[in-house]
Amino acid sequence: MAQVTRVTDHGGGVWSIPVPIPDNPLGHTLVHLLDTDRGPVLIDTGWDDPTAWDTLTAGLAACGTSVSDVHGVLITHHHPDHHGLSAQVREASGAWIAMHAADAQIVRRTREADPASWLEYLEEKLTAAGAPEEHLAPLRATRASGRAGLPGRRAALPDREIVPGELLDLAGRRLRAIWTPGHTPGHVCLHLEEAHPATGKGAHPAAGEDTHPAAGEGAHPTAGEGADRAAGHRMPGPRMPGHGRLFSGDHLLPEITPHIGLYEDPDDATVTDPLGDYLDSLERVAALAPAEVLPAHQYAFTDAPARVRALLRHHEERLAGLLALLATPLTPWRLAEAMEWNRPWELIPYGSRNIAVSEAEAHVRRLVKLGRAEAVPGSDPVMYQAI
């Protein structure tokens, strides 16, 4: 029996397709389809995996179109659960791929990187952060074996640039790029500056309430019929308060916070502040006051300003907690061990510990920039303390 792919009709020529992420608690990436007068455009594509590809193509069929009809691909950020299938979509359709220049540079660097050199860089970083020998030893062994692999080396190079603040060249639509660095240096949200097609008493159906099965279980008009196709599934009604809709990628999610770690670039020693970038970007998104947020994970939601306020409070509380821990000087590794995660430190997998340490470092860097913490002079590996 064929697997059923359920898609959500958000109205106004906007659909979402839940594309699975293998072995990941997030479950899936919501790939959005936007009708334009030149054909469907995808916002993100999903993980590079056969099951994900089959789900995406079945989902497109459920929306009344096919991968060969895709006109373009807009990537919110370079991570593999968002950009993984872009090359395959382009190969099947001839679609263009657009991405912010900062993330395009990461894709380019990753494709050209020597895996052994990258592992050496990671080992040096973790050593400087105070990682113990038992954590460093597998990195050294992998590098010495000459069999090192590096994720992302197959990622597609974009052929268009998403320029912050500009309207994208999408016939019949008003979609503006909003630069929201933090989760990645080139993360973008996309603001659909069009009236919300909500019905009823100003309320939009929750994600999953207005869903449609994959092809074979129901007929749907083709994507080439334009934005009125999806809007036609709903009766006219009062507009929702707010300004358009926001495709938020990983920047703004309804129940979870995105990972904010250091931007990793072996060739650039610039001291960046990813958490500061993220907090500033949250303020930027709140000011847009969209009527609805269409994120890349979980489900669509309203009241973006309230969600932003909750995230700002969360990070302020997290910074305060770290400051209390730094009453005693700690390395970033020891700080990560002491921080609160979604499971005990001893149960966090090897690779996820590297991510956790990067997040600890990003928070410490924010405290240093705010003048609330400092590096202990002469410490090696470096330790930080509250001021």
Number of C-alpha atoms within 10 A of each C-alpha: 3 6 9 16 21 21 28 23 25 28 21 22 23 22 24 29 27 24 29 22 20 15 7 8 7 12 14 20 25 28 26 27 25 25 29 22 15 17 19 30 23 25 25 30 30 28 24 22 16 10 13 23 20 15 22 26 21 25 30 29 22 28 30 19 21 19 22 15 20 25 22 25 26 26 27 32 27 25 21 18 24 26 27 23 23 28 22 16 26 19 11 14 16 16 22 18 26 22 27 24 18 17 23 23 16 21 23 16 16 19 18 10 13 13 20 20 13 18 18 15 16 17 20 13 16 20 18 16 23 19 21 12 9 8 15 15 12 13 17 14 12 15 19 11 10 10 10 16 14 14 10 19 15 14 21 21 17 24 11 16 16 26 17 18 13 11 18 18 10 18 11 12 18 16 22 21 21 25 21 30 25 28 24 26 23 22 27 31 27 27 23 20 16 13 15 23 24 23 17 14 10 14 15 22 15 13 17 15 11 15 14 20 18 24 20 11 10 10 14 16 13 20 28 16 17 20 20 13 21 24 18 13 13 17 10 12 13 13 18 21 16 16 17 22 23 27 25 23 28 25 26 27 23 19 10 12 14 13 16 25 22 24 19 16 13 13 8 8 8 8 9 16 22 24 25 20 18 22 18 15 23 23 15 15 22 17 12 17 20 24 21 22 23 28 24 28 22 18 17 23 18 21 16 24 17 12 18 22 13 12 20 17 12 13 15 13 12 15 18 14 13 23 20 12 17 20 13 11 19 22 25 27 24 18 23 22 17 15 16 13 11 7 8 11 16 9 10 14 9 11 8 12 19 20 16 23 25 24 20 27 24 23 25 27 24 20 24 18 14 11 11 16 21 19 18 16 9 8 11 12 16 17 23 24 22 21 13
